[in-house]
């Protein structure tokens, strides 16, 4: 049965049907001429409504999660091992399956693609992260046989190869936080810039002069392409920050998004900072006190005194270690 109503009154009727508990969510909503037909299990009093019989179409209900999709495929023990979250970069999902699930990796990937309409490729991590370029080894387990994609974030597009470039969609909010602090006219340096998500967002939103340095040749090539793709002005340098940064002059703001080892580059970053300039230093630590202490100690070792402006938790590395960003500026000696 359907409740038939003129389109201009449809929204009001829909709310009442739902509130009254007679909405039938197993059938699709229909349209006839200038009327909308809502599926119902009973009648309510509403001015202008006509109750009619029509041949309805069942709503295709997709699984709510990957575990739900696999409920008829895996036993309870294996379902508990199925990841409840994973990175989606563009239209590529990146899984890190437990060893006990590897024999089911193809069906898991297929069910993932069926469940998430924005995913066309499922990848499985197959080895350790490359220590130099921060890139995990991956293999295609379902979907299209490719590892390249275009990731959309904050109105910008980033083309990349997941198999050769580091990119973390989980840092989206942190990138926006940093970009929101940058003022027009600033000179900004992004070290370890990857395919350009920090640099390009800052260039688009702030009116600052942005310079980006990246070691990975593949990421550098994609960053140059992304700068052109998003029509922004970023000075891109490919190579080691130790070789490049000393020749770039002074900056008002320096980003160091390399949590595992950014402290080893304080001797490059701090001399490149203007007086009262700000550093955004990323590190994996257990808490904010440990993070700020690390920044202060590493700067002091080089003869610098710093003022910590804030510590922001922006992700996790493990159940114990969190990804922290320490915002600090140099103090006069």
C-alpha angles and dihedrals in degrees: 000000000000135000107224119205139158112269094244091060097037099098094054091049092047092056092050093048091052094044091049092052097238098109111120106215093182092076133060123247113253133210128212121179105301094347138088122216117209120197111238140176094209145004132268131186110261128149113251098011121134122194113219140169119241136163101258133207119232117240111245103233115205123202114272094223143006090260091052090051091051096046093105094042107047129044121244094265093054092043089059088057093051111108116252092199136028139161120273112198111185103313094334124099116205116207131190101197125193113253090249090062098050094094087059096043096114096053090043090054092047092050090048091055091047091051101045112050092196092060122085100160132044119200130189122208108238105182148001123311114267103255094214102045101022092234122141122219109250141180132200109249099172142003128023116004099243142094100202121098144152115246119203119210133160091348093307132108127223121191114201147148109243089204095058107025134061115234130158118196087188090073093063095107092045091053089053091048092054094043089053091060097052117100129208112270095029120132106227129191121198111195119196087018100174113193090341110266096141096038097045095046091049091048091050098047108032114039089231126141105253129199122184130193125192132171100201109089092208092052091046091054092049091045091056089049091048092050088057093041092056095038096233133136113245125154103226124200125185117208145050116332088223090063099037111035098061089063097049100075127228130333136201093213132022126191120204106185098171104106098181098054113002091119089069089067100054088103088062100038103044097054088052093057123102118229108281089014120146131235125201103204121187124206141158109240140146095247145357094262091057090047096052091044090054092053093048093047096047092049093046091052087061093047098262130125117209138196113218109221096185147321120232126193107221107169142327135267097189137343087280107033122064129197105245132185116209113201110200143154132207119260124212112265 
